């Protein structure tokens, strides 16, 4: 059989880099046919040369112009597309089998919907898309018979544990959280956290925004919301625990009390490979767990007073409507300000909580309403930053 043809949106980030490692390890099974990134056209050109890709997208207008000026850096015959229209074009690329969306934030929403409408498999690494517009993404998948393949390690783990088991038999799912950089810090010390501190994740190598989200557990809150949409669960069925080793990525408890768990080392190559090759299996890019070594597995309950963003995320799950989208937008603004050293670490949940309180929740009837709400949430969150300025 021919290799599966892959379009990778977000090729220059950490998910993209790990995806390229998986594709390079399985050239007989996977073929990269389209790539895109926000601005790093030089890195895109290097990727295109390495993998022989001739369909390339650059989202940022200035970077797109620079890439066009330097078209000779790309393989001969490269077709370069720009902006959101270019991402959408790549997402619907004829002949492609799977589109992996790993672009940061909400930019990937339209390309994800385009991929589903074109009948592609959607490998989803951007959890924000289901948080922002879960009901619309899932409806599009049902309408066109598309397959959603979760790439987040926790959701991919649940996906593997649920295969062959009806959702009706599930009592709850338990996502694991490492606790991030400050898991064992005294609470009083959190007032003095710097961006450099927050980016020192003990287990994972990830981008700046998601690493901060791991430290606040906002990431786990977003993952619970995403899990609710992916697996058709109620808020009370989606839970989380601290697991410092990041070896067990989920547990699924069934109605009879039995539990299944998924274990692998803390590397994104494992869930990415599973999503791209599904339902086939192949040797992994990295070594599996060595059970001849002693492995201690520790689980702890999460203190939501220490991690208020997890509490707020769970409240938005119960509220439904646009509340999760407001949470996501406000958190992005606050984290950006923290990484820019404009506000302290402990101000992040305060900005989010204020923004949630400033917007009346409603059930959106269409995507334009969601996009408008996202913009308004960001405006409100941004207006609060000066109150916490360093």
C-alpha positions in Angstrom: 0.0 0.0 0.0 1.1 3.6 -0.6 2.3 5.7 2.3 -0.3 7.9 4.1 0.0 11.4 2.8 0.3 14.0 5.6 -0.2 17.7 5.7 1.4 19.3 8.7 0.2 22.8 9.8 2.6 24.1 12.5 5.7 22.4 11.1 8.2 24.5 13.0 7.0 24.2 16.6 7.6 21.4 19.1 4.8 19.3 17.8 5.9 19.8 14.3 9.5 18.8 15.1 8.4 15.6 16.7 6.0 14.9 13.8 8.9 15.2 11.4 10.9 12.7 13.5 8.1 10.2 13.2 7.7 10.8 9.4 11.4 10.5 8.9 11.5 7.2 10.8 8.7 5.6 8.6 9.3 6.8 5.0 7.6 3.6 3.7 4.4 4.4 5.7 4.2 8.2 5.8 4.8 10.9 3.2 4.8 14.6 3.9 3.0 16.4 1.1 2.2 19.9 2.7 3.7 22.1 5.4 2.9 25.4 7.0 4.0 27.7 9.7 3.3 31.2 11.0 6.5 33.0 10.1 9.7 30.9 10.1 10.0 30.5 6.4 13.8 29.6 6.6 13.0 26.5 8.7 10.1 25.7 6.4 12.5 25.8 3.4 14.9 23.4 5.2 12.0 21.0 5.9 10.7 21.2 2.4 14.2 20.4 1.0 14.6 17.5 3.5 11.3 15.8 2.7 10.8 17.0 -0.9 7.7 19.0 -0.1 6.4 21.3 -2.7 3.2 22.6 -1.1 4.2 25.2 1.5 2.2 27.8 3.5 3.3 30.9 5.5 0.6 32.5 7.6 2.3 35.8 8.5 2.1 38.4 5.6 5.6 39.8 6.1 7.2 36.3 6.3 5.2 35.2 3.3 6.6 38.1 1.3 10.1 37.2 2.4 9.6 33.6 1.5 8.4 34.6 -2.0 11.5 36.8 -2.4 13.7 33.8 -1.4 11.7 31.1 -3.4 15.0 29.7 -4.6 15.6 28.4 -1.0 12.7 25.9 -1.5 12.7 22.9 -3.8 12.2 23.6 -7.5 8.5 23.7 -8.3 7.4 24.7 -4.8 3.9 26.3 -4.6 3.9 28.9 -1.9 0.6 30.0 -0.4 0.0 32.7 2.3 -2.4 33.8 5.0 -5.4 31.9 6.3 -6.5 31.2 2.8 -3.3 29.4 2.3 -3.7 27.3 5.4 -7.2 26.4 4.3 -5.9 25.4 0.8 -3.3 23.1 2.3 -5.9 21.6 4.7 -8.0 20.5 1.7 -5.1 19.4 -0.4 -6.3 16.8 -2.9 -4.7 13.5 -2.4 -3.8 14.1 1.3 -5.1 11.6 3.8 -4.4 13.2 7.2 -4.1 16.8 8.2 -2.2 17.4 11.5 -3.2 20.8 13.0 -0.6 22.0 15.4 -0.7 25.8 14.9 -0.9 27.8 18.1 -4.1 29.3 19.3 -7.3 29.6 17.3 -5.7 30.1 13.9 -6.2 26.4 13.1 -10.0 26.5 13.5 -10.9 27.2 9.9 -8.2 24.8 8.5 -9.5 22.1 10.8 -13.0 22.5 9.6 -11.8 22.6 6.0 -9.9 19.3 6.4 -13.0 17.7 7.8 -15.3 19.1 5.1 -12.8 17.7 2.5 -13.1 14.2 4.1 -9.6 14.1 5.6 -8.6 12.5 8.8 -7.9 15.3 11.3 -5.0 14.8 13.7 -5.7 17.4 16.3 -2.9 18.8 18.5 -4.5 22.2 19.2 -6.8 21.7 22.1 -8.0 25.3 21.9 -10.1 24.5 18.8 -12.5 22.2 20.7 -12.5 24.5 23.7 -13.5 27.4 21.4 -15.9 25.7 19.0 -16.3 22.0 20.1 -19.9 21.6 19.0 -19.1 23.0 15.5 -16.0 20.9 15.0 -17.7 17.7 16.2 -20.8 18.5 14.0 -18.6 18.9 11.0 -16.8 15.6 11.7 -20.2 13.8 11.9 -21.5 15.5 8.8 -18.6 14.4 6.6 -17.7 11.1 8.4 -14.3 12.5 9.3 -12.1 10.8 11.9 -10.7 12.9 14.7 -7.4 11.5 15.9 -6.2 13.1 19.1 -2.5 14.0 19.3 -2.4 15.4 22.9 -0.7 12.7 24.9 -3.6 12.4 27.4 -6.4 12.3 24.8 -4.5 9.9 22.6 -4.1 7.7 25.7 -7.9 7.8 26.4 -8.5 7.1 22.7 -6.3 4.0 22.9 -8.0 2.8 26.1 -11.5 3.3 24.7 -10.9 1.4 21.4 -13.4 -1.4 21.3 -15.3 -0.2 24.4 -18.6 1.7 24.1 -18.6 5.1 25.8 -21.8 4.1 27.6 -19.7 1.7 29.7 -17.3 4.5 30.9 -17.7 5.7 34.5 -15.0 8.4 34.2 -11.7 9.2 32.6 -8.7 10.4 34.7 -6.1 12.6 33.0 -2.8 12.9 34.6 -0.9 16.2 35.3 2.8 16.5 36.0 2.1 19.7 38.1 4.6 21.7 36.1 7.6 23.6 37.2 6.2 24.7 40.6 4.6 21.5 41.7 6.6 21.3 44.9 7.3 24.9 45.5 6.0 26.5 48.7 2.9 28.6 47.9 4.6 31.8 49.2 7.4 31.5 46.6 4.9 31.6 43.7 4.7 35.4 44.1 8.3 35.7 42.9 8.1 33.3 39.8 9.8 34.6 36.7 9.1 33.5 33.1 12.4 31.7 33.0 11.3 29.7 36.1 8.0 28.8 34.5 9.7 27.4 31.4 11.7 24.8 33.3 9.3 21.9 32.9 10.5 18.8 34.8 9.4 16.2 32.3 8.4 17.6 28.9 10.0 19.8 26.2 7.2 22.0 24.9 6.5 25.5 23.6 6.5 28.5 26.0 2.7 29.0 26.3 1.8 25.4 27.0 4.7 25.1 29.5 3.3 28.0 31.5 -0.2 26.4 31.2 1.3 23.3 32.6 2.6 25.2 35.6 -0.8 26.8 36.3 -2.8 23.6 35.3 -4.8 25.7 32.9 -3.5 23.1 30.3 -5.2 20.4 32.3 -8.4 22.4 32.4 -8.4 22.9 28.7 -7.7 19.1 28.3 -10.7 18.2 30.4 -12.9 20.5 28.2 -11.5 18.9 25.1 -12.0 15.4 26.4 -15.7 16.1 27.1 -16.1 16.9 23.4 -13.9 14.2 21.9 -15.5 11.4 23.9 -19.0 12.6 24.4 -18.8 12.7 28.2 -20.4 14.8 31.0 -18.3 17.2 33.0 -18.5 15.0 36.1 -16.9 12.1 34.1 -13.8 14.1 33.3 -11.3 14.3 36.2 -7.6 14.8 36.8 -4.8 13.8 39.3 -1.2 14.8 39.8 1.2 12.2 38.5 4.8 13.6 38.8 6.5 10.9 36.7 4.4 11.6 33.5 4.5 7.8 32.6 0.7 7.1 33.0 -1.1 9.4 30.6 -4.6 8.5 31.5 -6.8 6.0 33.3 -10.3 5.0 32.2 -12.6 3.6 34.8 -15.5 1.5 33.5 -18.9 0.9 35.2 -17.8 -2.4 36.6 -14.9 -0.7 38.5 -12.1 -2.0 36.2 -9.5 0.5 35.0 -7.4 0.6 31.9 -4.3 2.8 31.8 -1.9 3.9 29.0 1.8 4.1 29.7 4.7 5.4 27.7 7.7 7.7 28.2 7.0 11.4 28.2 7.7 12.1 24.6 5.2 13.4 22.0 6.5 11.0 19.4 4.4 8.2 20.9 0.9 9.9 20.5 1.9 11.5 17.2 2.9 8.2 15.7 -0.2 6.5 17.0 -2.4 9.1 15.4 -0.6 9.2 12.0 -0.3 5.4 11.6 -3.7 4.5 13.2 -4.8 1.7 13.2 -1.4 0.2 12.3 1.5 -0.1 14.8 5.2 0.2 14.1 8.5 0.5 16.0 8.7 3.7 17.9 11.1 6.6 17.3 12.2 6.4 20.9 12.8 3.5 23.3 9.8 2.1 25.3 9.7 1.9 29.0 12.3 -0.4 30.5 10.5 -2.4 33.1 13.7 -4.0 34.3 14.4 -0.7 36.0 12.4 0.2 39.1 9.6 2.6 38.2 7.7 4.3 41.0 4.3 5.6 40.0 2.8 8.3 42.3 -0.6 9.8 42.2 -1.9 12.7 44.2 -5.2 14.7 44.4 -5.0 18.2 43.0 -5.4 21.1 45.4 -7.6 23.5 43.4 -6.9 26.3 45.8 -3.3 26.1 44.7 -4.3 25.8 41.0 -7.3 28.1 40.6 -7.3 27.9 36.8 -8.2 24.3 37.0 -11.2 25.2 39.2 -12.2 27.9 36.8 -11.9 25.6 33.8 -14.1 23.0 35.5 -16.7 25.6 36.3 -16.8 26.6 32.6 -17.4 23.0 31.7 -20.5 22.9 33.8 -21.7 26.3 32.6 -21.2 25.3 28.9 -22.0 27.8 26.2 -19.2 30.2 25.4 -17.7 30.1 29.0 -14.9 27.7 27.9 -14.0 30.0 25.0 -13.8 33.0 27.3 -11.5 31.0 29.7 -9.2 30.1 26.8 -9.0 33.6 25.3 -8.4 35.3 28.6 -5.7 32.8 29.6 -3.9 33.3 26.3 -3.8 37.0 26.9 -2.7 36.7 30.5 0.0 34.1 29.7 1.3 36.3 26.9 1.6 39.2 29.3 3.4 37.0 31.9 5.9 35.7 29.3 6.5 39.4 28.3 7.2 40.2 32.0 4.3 42.6 32.1 2.3 40.9 34.9 3.2 38.5 37.7 2.6 34.8 37.6 -0.2 34.9 40.2 -2.1 37.5 38.2 -2.9 35.0 35.4 -5.9 33.4 37.2 -7.1 36.8 38.3 -7.3 38.1 34.7 -9.1 35.0 33.7 -11.6 35.1 36.5 -12.4 38.8 35.9 -12.9 38.2 32.2 -15.3 35.3 32.9 -17.3 37.5 35.2 -17.5 40.3 32.7 -19.2 38.4 29.9 -22.7 37.0 29.9 -22.7 33.3 29.0 -24.8 32.2 26.0 -25.1 29.2 23.6 -23.6 30.3 20.3 -25.7 29.6 17.2 -22.8 29.9 14.6 -19.1 30.3 14.3 -19.1 34.1 13.7 -20.7 34.5 17.2 -17.9 32.4 18.7 -15.2 34.4 16.8 -16.7 37.7 18.0 -16.9 36.4 21.5 -13.2 35.4 21.4 -12.2 38.9 20.3 -14.3 40.5 23.0 -12.8 38.3 25.7 -9.3 39.2 24.6 -10.2 42.9 24.7 -11.6 42.6 28.2 -8.6 40.6 29.4 -6.2 43.0 27.8 -7.9 45.9 29.6 -7.1 44.3 32.9 -3.4 43.9 32.4 -2.5 47.4 33.6 -4.1 46.7 37.0 -1.4 44.0 37.6 1.5 45.6 35.8 4.9 45.0 37.3 
